[in-house]
Amino acid sequence: MALIMLAVIGFVVGYRLEMTRPGYVAMALTTIGCSIGQIIHLLVTKSRGAMTMLPLVAGLVLVLFMFLGAVTRLIIRSRTNAA
């Protein structure tokens, strides 16, 4: 459920920011933040059984849907301008 919510949030943010400079910065900061979160999680975890890839997966889902939202907006804009 959490990944679905991250996907929806990512899509809305990507659709809103589109392929602009703030959109690229948001995607880059999300990617860097989730990667840093994964590294910190691995360093802090004491038990090998408690290690998880969830921060990395959450970041991937968020950035992927941000990109899909931005591309969707570009496609919609190009179709409305062509008509």
C-alpha positions in Angstrom: 0.0 0.0 0.0 2.9 2.3 0.8 4.5 1.8 -2.6 1.2 2.5 -4.3 0.9 5.8 -2.4 4.5 6.6 -3.3 3.7 5.9 -6.9 0.7 8.2 -6.9 2.7 11.0 -5.1 5.5 10.6 -7.6 3.2 10.7 -10.6 1.4 13.9 -9.3 4.8 15.6 -8.5 6.2 14.6 -11.9 3.0 15.8 -13.7 3.1 19.1 -11.8 6.8 19.9 -12.3 7.0 18.4 -15.8 10.4 18.5 -17.6 11.6 21.7 -16.1 14.7 22.6 -14.1 12.8 22.2 -10.7 11.5 18.8 -12.0 15.0 17.6 -12.8 16.3 18.8 -9.4 13.4 17.1 -7.6 14.2 13.8 -9.3 17.9 14.1 -8.6 17.4 15.0 -4.9 15.0 12.1 -4.5 17.4 9.7 -6.0 20.3 10.9 -3.9 18.3 11.0 -0.8 17.0 7.5 -1.1 20.5 6.2 -1.9 21.9 7.9 1.1 19.0 6.5 3.2 19.8 3.0 2.0 23.5 3.4 2.9 22.7 4.8 6.4 20.2 1.9 6.9 22.8 -0.6 6.0 25.4 1.0 8.4 23.0 1.3 11.3 21.4 -2.2 11.1 23.0 -4.6 13.6 21.4 -7.8 12.4 21.9 -9.1 8.9 18.3 -10.4 9.0 16.9 -6.9 9.5 18.6 -5.5 6.4 16.1 -4.6 3.7 16.2 -2.9 0.3 13.0 -0.9 1.0 14.6 2.6 1.0 16.1 1.8 -2.4 12.8 0.3 -3.8 10.8 3.2 -2.5 13.1 5.7 -4.1 13.0 3.8 -7.4 9.2 3.7 -7.4 9.0 7.4 -6.5 11.5 8.6 -9.2 10.0 6.2 -11.9 6.5 7.6 -11.4 7.8 11.2 -11.3 9.3 10.5 -14.7 6.1 8.9 -16.0 4.1 11.8 -14.8 6.4 14.3 -16.5 6.3 12.3 -19.8 2.5 12.0 -19.6 2.2 15.8 -19.3 4.5 16.3 -22.2 2.5 13.9 -24.3 -0.8 15.6 -23.4 0.7 19.1 -24.1 2.0 18.0 -27.5 -1.3 16.5 -28.5 -3.3 19.6 -27.5 -0.8 21.9 -29.3 -1.1 19.7 -32.5 -4.8 20.0 -32.6 
